[in-house]
Structure formats: C-alpha cells, structure tokens
Amino acid sequence: MARVVVDVMPKPEILDPQGQAVTRALTRIGIGGVADVRQGKHFELEVDDSLDDETLHRIAGDLLANPVIEDWTVTRV
C-alpha cells in the first residue's frame, strides 16, 4: 500500500472567509505579524501501489476538490 497526500487550497483570487476570520482572531488575541491566512483541506489516502498518478489526480479533481475555485497537489509519501 502507498500513502498519498492531497492538499486542497482555494485559488488565490477566491475570497477565503474562514482564513480571514482566523487572521482577525489572531489580532484579537494579541498575536501580530500574520498578514494573511488561507484555509484549505488535507487528505491522506492509503492506496494500492498500482494506482497511477493520473488516477490520483482524477480522484482529487473529481471528488476532493472543486476545480472551479480550488487548486490541489498530490504527493506520494
């Protein structure tokens, strides 16, 4: 079995209200120096060794991410 990590993030031009809320909360609790926060999703998959990269990217793009507003990376670990 292989381990695959898929990280999904909003595209840079997409508003990230959750990230903005975290940024504001940091200021409220007295932590400065953080200019921006972007919140995404992290998936860890245990897959058969025979699964090819094209299939893994298809899983990410069709199921785990919304390709209209999100980018993703697939990494074998």
Residue pairs with C-beta under 8 A, 6 or more apart in sequence:
1 46
1 47
1 48
1 49
2 46
2 47
2 48
2 49
2 51
2 76
3 44
3 45
3 46
3 47
3 76
3 77
4 44
4 45
4 46
4 47
4 51
4 56
4 74
4 75
4 76
4 77
5 42
5 43
5 44
5 45
5 74
5 75
5 77
6 42
6 43
6 45
6 56
6 59
6 60
6 64
6 65
6 72
6 73
6 74
6 75
7 40
7 41
7 42
7 43
7 72
7 73
7 75
8 40
8 41
8 42
8 43
8 60
8 64
8 65
8 70
8 71
8 72
9 38
9 40
9 70
9 71
9 72
10 16
10 19
10 38
10 39
10 40
10 69
10 70
10 71
11 69
11 70
11 71
14 69
14 70
16 37
16 38
16 39
18 39
19 36
19 37
19 38
19 39
20 37
22 37
22 39
23 34
23 35
23 36
23 37
26 32
26 34
26 37
40 70
41 64
41 65
43 64
45 56
45 59
47 56
53 74
56 74
57 74
60 72
60 74
61 67
61 72
64 72
65 71
65 72
